[in-house]
Amino acid sequence: MTVTPSRAEGEDAVVRAGGRGGSGPGAGGRRGSGPEAGGAGRGVSSAAEGSPGERAAGEGRGTEARTGSPVAVPGARVAPTEVAPPAEVAPPTRGFLAKATLVTAVLSIAGALLGLGRDQALAHLFGAGTETDAFLVAWTVPEVAATLLIEDGMAFVLVPAFSLAVARRARGTGADPVRALVASTLPRLALAFVAVAALLMAGAPYLVAALAPGLPDPALAVDCTRLTATCVLSFGLAGYCSAALRAHRRFLAPAAIYVAYNTGIITAMFVLGDRWGVRSAAVGVAVGGCLMVAAQAPSLARQLFGRRRSAPEPEATAAAAAAQGPSPLDGPEVTKAPQATEVADSPAPSMKHSVELALIAPVLMFALCRQSQVLIERFLASTLPSGAISHLNYAQKVAQIPMTLSLMLCTVTFPVLAQALAEGDTERARTRVERDVAVASCMVLLGAAAVFACAPQIIQLLFQRGAFTAQDTAATATVMRVYSVGLLGHTLVGALVRTYFSAGRPTWYPLAAMTAGIIATSWIGAGTVEAWGVRGIAAANAIGITVTAALLLSGMGERRSVPIRTRRVVHELSKPVRAAVCAAVAGAFCASRVDSPELALAAGGLTVTVVYVLLLRVLGVKAVAPAFRTALRSVTRRLPHVRFR
């Protein structure tokens, strides 16, 4: 018996049996789950966002579907007379997504606030001069490592692999596939991380010369680079742990890693700053990376070596899901398949490695290309007067906070998108992408308007103390206002690129789009740096990332990604853009009329918020309110059931 899933997100969960195939890679080498997917493949699929009663009904139909024809799991042999494995991993519900978003957002905000505290401590202790510029050149290493090993590259590669292993473990096929995956990948990756870290330490003088040839004190930058190079190993292990935990739908520990990281840096600067100067910040990077691993190791150890739970009866599982629902901190219970015998056979090694390389290469190349924006900025700023790199760094860190918060929803809903694409449900995938783009854009534009309106007050309150002077505040605030123009482009790139890589097939289009943006950034920056200084560099960043976002948006189609209604999306995006422009102008006017920075920030922020929300209502934008209502209902109803582990 085959049950056809609903294409609407609010409908009941469905378990497909029969001709769909099992979890894991689908037909034609397509992976069944994208990055951060919680074990969802072609054989375990669901819309899964209905009410508790609907979920219970869906569970019942899934139980009935288990008696149908066997599920053909790629790479596995199933006896034709035996019952196919059931759906093992509970599908994500709307409440699950809301709670997972809440947990991720809260801890991300905490990490961002500590990041601000880190930058404040750096500005207070070392100002915005030669020493800080030298450290920020060395800071390039952890920035690139975080992008490749934690945020993008590792997630796109390892989460699908762990999701497949978790699904096979749930079927009880004998040896633990998750442990086997760890044993086959972790030692090799750790050796690769050690080798790259050693190479960076040895080649630090050449790296500094390439990144910032006009730096006044390259020796200090070399020392800091050698200390920060240790993060290649620690970030690699932290990214590995994060991928494994998210595949198990454990979000608490992975979301807390930047809290631990920034705590280590701040502590090291205050403890060692008097003795080692700015090198203490580089030591803090090394210590913070180790804390990232330590924050996740206990939770991962429980997943790998904890006792396996016994399988509940289907009726009990349905009742428990209807009464409580899955927790984003715990994830769903994993159950064994009832009397199903299958032998998991891996694909031929040569084919497996070629497919993995084809999927990995575009992801890593895109991440490197995107991160090269920072390298271009620092290369151009190294020829400017002392402090230019610091002004760019402080402005960028503060301006990107709205972008980071706006992408929290996209991070949590990414498994839902990957699941829909694996099932071939393009309608549900299109609805998910359009909704995520609308909500993320509305949120980031509100933040961009506030940043533009209140930039001088924000920088003054955050950084103007100690060695950070009023002149530094004025220069940084000007740069931050220019950066705010490109925040929508950064958010669209972060939201749209997931749709290209979650389709489970190699695609080089995102890299081509990012390359076009990098070319625009480098040419515009080189042409304006002499006349406009750091403002020209920031403007080049904003224009380049906007070019990339436009190319990604125009390239959305069934051949490359998800066929969204591009004209409709662009038309809807124009409404919050107009509202944000008006709100930014009104907020800047109100903030400039108040002398006290605290009162000016409050007046400007309140004006921006009121004008923006009112204009959204006048223009008929309705994307944000439903998401907030869903999150609020989920938190108030189910938060008492959340278990911290």
N, C-alpha and C positions, 0 to 999 in steps of 0.2 A: 504494500500500500504506500502510495506517495502522497504526501501532503504538500500542497503548493503554498509557499509563503506569501504573506501580504507584502505589498510594496510600500505601504505606509508605515512610518516608524512607530506610530502609537499602537500598532496591532500586536497580536499575541505572538509568543515564541513558537517556532516550528522546528521540528527535527526532520530533516530530509533523509529518507531511506531509498533504497532501490538504485536507480541508475546514476546517482550523483557522485558516487565515489567517496572515499574516506578522507580523513584529515591529512593535511600535508600538501605536497606539491600536486597541482592539478594536472589536467591533460596538457600535453605539449610543454611540459617543464615549468608551468606556472606555479608559483608558490601559493599555497592556500591561505596564507596570512601574511600581512605586511608588518612593518615595524610596530612594536608595542602591541601587537595583536595577542590576545590572551588565549592562544591555542585554537583559534577558529580556523577551520579549513573548509574544504568542499563538503566533507561529510558531516561537519558539525556547524550548522548555520542557523542564523536566527535574525529576525527583525527585533524582537525582544525588548520592546519598550512599552508594553501595555500595562494595564492595571494588574494588581495581584490576582484577581479572579481570572483575567485573561491568561496570565502566565500559568496558572494552575491548569486551565483548560489546554493550553499548548503543551504542558508537560504530559497531560493525559494522552493527547494525540501522539506525542513522541513515543510514549510507551507502547501505544497500539502499533506505531510504525515499525517497532522493533521486530515484529513477527513477519515482516515482509521479506522481499528478496534480499540476498546478501549484498553488503556494501563492498565494492571493489576498491580496496586500499592500494594505491600505487606502491610498488615495492614490497607487497606482502601477499602471502598465499593463504586463502581462506577456503576451507573445505566447503563444497557446495551444499552439503546437507546441514551445515551449522548455522546458528543464528548470528547475524551481523552485530558488531559492537554497537552499543547505544551511544547517544550523545553524552560525553563524559563531563564536559566543562559547561557550567551554567552560562547561558548567553547574557550579554550585558543588557540590563534594563535601563530605563530612563533615570530611575533613582540611583542606580549604580554609577552612571555617567556623571550625574550631578554631584554625588558625594566624592567621587574620584577627582573631579574638577576642583571641588572645594578643598580637599586635602592638598592637592598639588599647588593650588593657588596660594593657600595660606603659608605653606612652607616655602614657596617661591618668593612670596613677599618678605618673609622673614630673612631668606637668603639675600634678597635684593637690599633690604635695609642694612644688613650686616655688610654688604658690599659697599653701600654708601658710607657706613662707618669706617670701612677699610680705606676708602678714598679720602675721607675726612682726616683720618689719622696720618695718611701719607702726605696730604697737603699741610697739615698742622706741623708735622715733625720735619719735613724736608722741603716744603714750599713747592714752587713750580719752576725750578731752575735746572742747572746742569745735572745734579744728582738724580732728580726725579726723571729727567729725560733718559738718562742711562738705564735706570731700572725699567722704564716703560718700553725701551727697546728689547730688553730681556723678557719683558712681560708678553712679547709676541709668541714665545714658545708655549706657555700654558694656554693662551687664547686659541692658537691653532690646535693644540692637543685636545682641548675641551670640545671643539667643534668636531674633530675627527673621531675621537675615542669615546665621547660621552653623549653628545647631543644628536649627531647625525649618523656618521659612518657606522659605528658599532650597533646602533639601534636598528638601522636598516638591514644589517647582515645577521646579527645574532638573535634578535627577537623572533624572527620566523623559525630559525633552527630550534631554539628552545621551545617554541610553541608546539612544533611537531613532536619533539621529544616528550613534552608534557602529555600530549594527547596519546602517544603510544604507551607511556607509563600508566595512564589511566585504564588502558585495556588489560593491564596485567599480563604482559607477554613474556614474563620471565625476568631476564636481566633488566636492570633499571636503565632505560635509554637516556635519561637526564644525566646520570652519573657517567655513562659511557661517552656522552657528548663532551662533558667537562674533561674527562680523562684524555680525549683525543684532541681537544682544541686548546685548553688552558696552558699546558706546558709549552706548546709551540708559540702561542701568542706572547707568553711571558718572556720567552727567549728573544722574540722579535722586538719587544718593547725595551728590553735591556740593551740590545744591540743598537737600536736607534738612539737611546739615551746616551750611551757611550760615544756614539758618533757625534752627537751634538756637543758633548763636552769637549771632545778633541778638536772639533772644528769651530768652536765658539768665536775665535778671532775673525775667521773668514765670514761667519754668519753676521756678526756685528758690522763688519765692513760693507757687506752687501745690503743689509737692512737700513743702515744709517751712516753713509759715508762721510757726512759732515759733522758727526758728533764730536764735541770738544774733548770728552774724556772717554775714549773707547775702552781703556783698560778696566774701568769700573763696570761698564756694560758687559764686558767679557766675563768678569767674575760673577755678576748676577745671572748671566745666561747659563753658566755652568751649574749654578745652584738650581735654577728653575728647570733645567733639562731633566732633573730627576722626576718631574711630573709626568713624563712620557710613560714611565712604568706605573706610577700610582694612578694616573688618570686612566690608563689602559685597563688596569684591574678594576677600578671603580666603574668604568663603563661596562665591563663584562658582568659585574655583579648587578648593575642596574638592568641590563638586558634580561638576565636570567630572572630577576625578581618581577619585572613587568610582564614577562611571559607567564608567570604564575599569578598575575594580577595582584601583586603586592606593590603598593604605591608609596607607602609611608617612608621607608628607608631610602629609596631612590630620590624622593623629593627633598630629603633632608641633607643631601650631600653638600650643597653649597653653604648651608648653615655651618657645618663642621669645617669646611674649607676656609671660609672667611674668618671664622673664629681663630683658626690657627695662624692666619696672617696677622690679624690685629694683635694677638697675644705676642707674637714674635717681635713685631715692631716696637711695642712698648717695653718689652723685657730686654731686647738686645739693641735697640736703636741708639742708645748713648754710646755703646762700645763699637758697634759695627756699622753705624750709619745706615744708608739705604740698602746695604747688603742684608740687613735684618729682614726686610720685606721679601727678598728672594729666599731666605731661609724659611720664612713663613709659608711661601708657596710649597716648598718641599714638605714641611710639616703638615700643611693643610691637605695635600694630596694623600698622605698616609691616613689622615683622619677620615677622608672620604671612603676609603676602603674599610676602615674599622667600623664606620657607621652602618655598613651593609653586610659585613661578614657574618654576624650572628643570625640574621634573618635568612641569608642564603644557606648557611649551614643547616638550619632547620628544614629548609626545603629539600636539601640533598640527602640528609642523613636522619631526618626525623622519622618517627614511626608512621607507617601507612595506616590511614583510617579505613575502617571497614565500610563496606558499601551499604547505604541505607536502602530500604525498599523504595520502589518507584513512587508509591503513594505517599510515603513519608517525605521523600524529596520534594514532591509537588506541593505538599502542605507547608513544608518549611519555607520553600521559595515564596509561596503566596503570603505567608505570615510575616516573613522577615526580609527576604531578598538578599542578594550578595552584598558584601561590604568591600569597598575599594581598598581597605587596609588589609583585609584578610584574603579576599578573593574567594571564589566558589570552592566548595568541597570537591575533591576528586574521588571518583568512585571506580570500582572495578567492573569490567564487563561480565555479565552473567554467562559463564560457561561458553565462552567463545575461544577457539583455538586458532591462533594465527602466528606465523613466523615472519618477523619483519626482516625483509631483505633490502639492503641498501642498493642504490643504483650502482652501475659500474663506476669504478673510481674515476676513470678518465672523463666520463660524461659528467659526473657530479662536480668535479673540479672545474670543468669548462663552464658549466652553468653558473656556478658560484662566482667565478671570475667575471663572467659577463654581467652579473648583477652587481658585484661589488665595485668594479672599476668606475662606472658612471657616478655612483654615489660618492666615492672618495674624491674623484676629480671635481665634482660639483662643489663639495665642501671646501676643498682647497682653493678653488677659484673664488668662491664667495669670501673666504677669509682673506684672500689677497687684497681686498679693498683696504683693510687695515694696514697691510704692508705698504701699499702705494701711498697712503696718507702719511705714514711715518717717514717714508723715503723722501717725499716732497718736503715735509716739515723739518727734516734734519738740516736743510739749508737755510732755514729762517732763524731769527734771533732766538736766544735761549728761552725756553719755556713754551715754545709753540707746540711741541708734542704733548706736553702736559695739559695745555688748554684744550687741545683736541680730545685727549683722553677723558678728562673730567666732563666735558660737554657731552661726549658720546655716551658715557656710562649713565648719566642722569637722563638724557633724552630717550634712551632705549628702554627705560623701565616700563612706560606704557605699552610698548611693543611686546615685551616679554609677558606681561600680564594678559594682553589680548590674545596671545597664542596658547594660553593654558587650555581653553576649550578644545582647540584643534589637536593638542597633544593627547587629550583623553579620548576624543572621538575618532582618532586615527584607526584603532582596531575595528570600529564599526564600519568605517569606509573600506578598509582592506577586506573585511568579511563580505561586504556587499559585492565588491568586485570579484572576489573569489567565487561567489555564487552566480555571477553573471547578472546580478540585479542592478542594472545600470540606472534604473529610475530611482531606487533608494539611494544609490551612491550620488547621483546628481542632486537630489534633494538635500543630502547631508552636506555636500560641498557648498552649495549655494547658501545654505543656512549658516554654516561656519564662517564663510567669507563675509556675509552680512553682519553677523554679530561681532566678529573680530574687528572689522573695519569701523563699525560704530564706536567700539570701545577705544581703539587706538586713536581715532580722530578727536575724541574728547580729551584724551591725554595730550595729544599734539597741540591742541588749542590752548590748554592750560600751560604747557611748557613754553609756547611762544609768548603768551601773555605775561607770564610771571617769571621769565628766565632770570632777570637780574636779582629779584628777591630770593629765588630758589638757591642760586649760587652763593649769594651773600650769606644766607642762613646756614647753608651746608658747609661752606669751605672758608669763608673769610675770617680767619683767625690764625694766630701764629705767623708762620712765614708766608702765608697766602694773603696777598695785598689786595687793595681795592682795584688796582690796575689789572690784576689777574682776574678778579671778579668780572670786570667790564669786558675783557677779552673773551673769557669763557662763556659769558651770557650771550654775546653776539654770535659765537660759533654755535651754541646750542639752539638758538632760534633758527639758524640755517638748517641744522640737522633735523629739526622738527618737521620741515617740509617733506623730507623723505621717509618719515615714519610709516605712512600708509604703504609705500612701496616695499619697505622691509617686511611689513606684516603680510602683504599679499604674497610675497615670495615664500615666506615661511609656511603659509597656509596652502598655497597651490602646489608647491613642489612635492608635498606628500602624496598628492593624487597621482603624480607621474610615477613615483617609485613604489607605490602600494599596489600597482597593477600586476606585479609579479613577473614582469618581463623587462629585458634591458631596454633602456631608452637614453639617448644622448642629447635629446632636445633641451632638457634643463641646463646642461653644461653649455650648449651653444647659446642659450639665452643669457646665462650668467657671463659668458665670455664677451658678448656684445655689451653688456653693462659695464664690465671691467675696462673694456677699450674706451667707452665713453668717459668713465671716471678718470682714467689715466690721461687721456688727451685734454679733457676740460681742466683737470687739476694742473697739468703742466702749463697750460695756456693762461691760467688765471692766478697762479701762485705768486708771481712777481708783483702783480698789480693789486691783488686782494688779500694776499697772505693766507692765513688759516681760514678765512671766510671762503676763499676760492676753493680750497681743498674740501671743505664741508659741502659747498654747493655741488662740487663734482660728485661727491658721494651720493647726495640726494638725487641728482639727475641720473646717475648710472644705475642705481637700484630701481628707480622708477621705470627706466627702459627695460630692465630685466622683468619686472612685474608685468609690464604691458605685453611683452613677448610671451610670457607664461600664460597669461590670460587669453591671448589670442590663439595660442596653440592648443587649448583644451579641446579635445575631440576624442572619439572612440578609438582611433588608431593609436594615439599616444597616451591618452589619459581618460578623463571622464567627460562625456559630451554635455557640458553645461550650456545654458542659454546665455551666451556671452553678452548679447546686446541688452538683455533684461538685467543682467548683473551689473553692467557698466551704468545703465540708467539708474538703478537703485543706489549704486555707489556715489553717483553725483549728488544725491540729496544730502547725505551726511557731510560730504566735502563742503558744500555750500554753507551748511549750518556751522561747520567748524571754522570756516573763514570769518563768518560774521561774529561768532563767539570769541575768537581770538582777538579781533580788533576791539570789540567791546570790553573784553577783560583787560587788555593792555591799557586802554584808556582809563579804566577805573583804577588799576593798580598804580598808574603813574601819578594819580592825584593824591596819593597817601604817602606820607614821609616814612612812617615806621615800616620796616620790611615785613614784620609779622602781620600787621594790619593790611598792608598792601597785598601780601600773598593771599590773605583770607578774602579780601574784597575782590581781587582779580579771579581767584578760583571760584568763588560763589557766582560771580557774574558770568563766567564762562559756562558753568554748569547750567544755570537757569536759562541763559540764552540758547544754548545748544539743545537742551531737552525740549524747550518750547518750539524751536524751529523744526526739530524732528517730528513733533506732533503735527505742526502745520503742514509740513511736506509729506506727511503720511508714511513715515518710516515706522515699521512695527516689528523690527527684527529683534530688539533687545529685550523688551518686556516679557515675552513668553519664556525666554531662557532664564531670566531672573526669577520668575514665578515658579518655574519647575525646580530650580535649585533650592529656593526657599522652602517649598513644600517637601522636597526630599529630605532636607536637613531637619526640619521641625518634626517630621514623622518618624524618621528612621535613625537619627543620630544616636539615640539611646542604645541601639543594637550594635553600634560599631565597636569592634574589639581591637585594642592595640596590642600588637604582638612584636 
